[in-house]
Structures are given as C-alpha cells and as structure tokens.
C-alpha cells in the first residue's frame, strides 16, 4: 500500500479539490491519503471561510484517511516555509509521494529548475534580486534569472518549494503532479471547476455557488466580517508601541502603517495604500495577520515543529497511525507549552471573533474527528 501525501487549504473545498482526490486514487488505487491541512488563516493572508474542524470533516467524507494540522506559524508564511513544514510532516508520516496540482504538469522540468536553483543558489538569488529591484515581478524575474522560457504560475511555484524542501533534506518522499485545470487569479469564469478565489468572490457577492461545490452544500461556509477584522487590525496598529517586533514588519514599514491607518475605512483601502514593489498584496496580508495574532520575529526564530496534531482519521487512517506511531520522528502528543500550540490557540480566538464561532472549544478538546 502506498502512502500518498497532499497539502491543501480548502478555502473552500470545491470541485477542483474533489478532482484532485479522484486523480490520486486513479494513480494509486491501493493507497492511503494523508492530508496536511492549513487552518484558520491562509498562506496568502486570507481568513478561511470554512473552519478547520469543518474542513477536516469534509476531507474525511470525501476519502482522505488521515488529516494533520499545518500550524498557523507555518501556514501563514512564505511559500518556502509553508512547503518546508508541510513536506516535513508528510515525510515524518512515512509518505511515499506528495501529489500536487501543477499548471505545467511537468515534474521533470520542475525538478530541473529546482536542481539549478539549489546548485547555483547564490548567483540565482542575486539575479532575481536585481530583476526585482528593476520593477520586474517575481515569476518573470525567476524566468530571467534561470534564462528559460517558462511561465511560472502559483501551483508550479509552490511545487518547486515542495521539491526544494525534499532535496534540501534528502527526504525519501517523491513529488508527482496533477494538471491544474484553472487559474487561481481568475475571478469571472463559470465552469464546473473554478478557482477558490473565484468562488470566494462570488460568495461574498451573494451569487449562487452550489454548482462549484461538492454535495456538502454551503452550510459550512462562513461570511467573514471584514469590517470587524479590519477594526481589530486597526486597534492593534494604533495601540502598539513598536510594530517592528512582528514578523514581516521590515524596512521601516511600521511607520507607514501608523501614518496611513487613520485615513482608511476598510482593509482593501489600507492594503492598496501600503502596496509597493517590495510589499505585494499577499505579503501585506500575511504581515497584518502576524501583527494581529502577535507573532513576533523573536518567537519565530525559536519555533520548532515539536509535535504533530492529528485532526481526524478514517478507520484505515487510525490503523495506519497506530502501526507507525512508535516510529515517528515527531511525536503526536500535543505540547501545550510549545510556541506552535500557543499561537494556534491565539489564532483560533481571533478567528472566533471575526466568524462568531466556537473554534477554541475544538482546539482545547484535542480530540481527532473519527469518520
């Protein structure tokens, strides 16, 4: 039996995710699927419109066997950090493959690109920085630094981050791609499979989204109160003595945050006024999440993945976990003194404030969902 790893945010779980799971089962009919799941706040700094608990329940109902938490402290950072923690979790659970969506669907090219980046790291990074300083966007800067004709899109970029983590750590897990059928930047199409971004936009604008979701319907989806969310951020920025202590608050941008915040009435307006070549939309959103939750640079240096939190499992997944638990490099006993745990609790409390939910109860119970 092959152990297959996937990494997802499910914000929300849609037809494309179901397609992903079906393709995994086609590629590996006799397999067990392990999911590393991001929870309340996403890699691009968004607030999830489905709670961690509900995402886990949905994943199990559609054939995932074992669901593991990707902690907040890793799930809201750059692609390389997000991917490194995710792959480390999958490797620790003895996964044979990580199967990820890819626009190019060419694992050979992605491996060659990754090898070049790692073997020529200093020269490559220098060239990318030069192109970025000249106002070129990151994907184009990568292609120019590599001197290749390749269009870097979101899933391929994340896939390269997975492959870098595998190669840097000499993991035995291998990468496999599945063709992505839509563009995450698209917000207008109405095909059966559309991006999560498109679905969220339609949901926020009160459009019918049933055709884009499997039959779990819309009951799990939450309307995020962005006004409340912005007001929490605004309060934190106004009252903090030193914003520079927080992760991603660099190069004096804290002064700009304080200067601009009083003249902004909503989150989009605030982000638009801060955005620059160095501070992209997604980087700003991640920075604001870190300010709000209170993730400091100092704590970030100390954080280690010192336990795995099991969110849920099928009977098959539970049996597998019981068979390997004594062989794990990372324990599955939750360490309540860990910074990983402390920040996860903070994230759940803030998430409850903007969703009017009760996710703290789920966090404190530490009881996996059985399916």
PyMOL commands that set and color helices and strands:
alter all, ss='L'
color gray80, all
select helices_A, chain A and resi 15-27+52-61+72-75+79-92+107-119+121-133+138-146+154-168+196-204+210-212+226-239+243-245+253-261+267-274+281-293+297-302+315-327+339-355+359-365
alter helices_A, ss='H'
color red, helices_A
select strands_A, chain A and resi 2-8+31-38+66-70+97-102+174-179+310-313+369-370
alter strands_A, ss='S'
color yellow, strands_A
deselect
rebuild
show_as cartoon
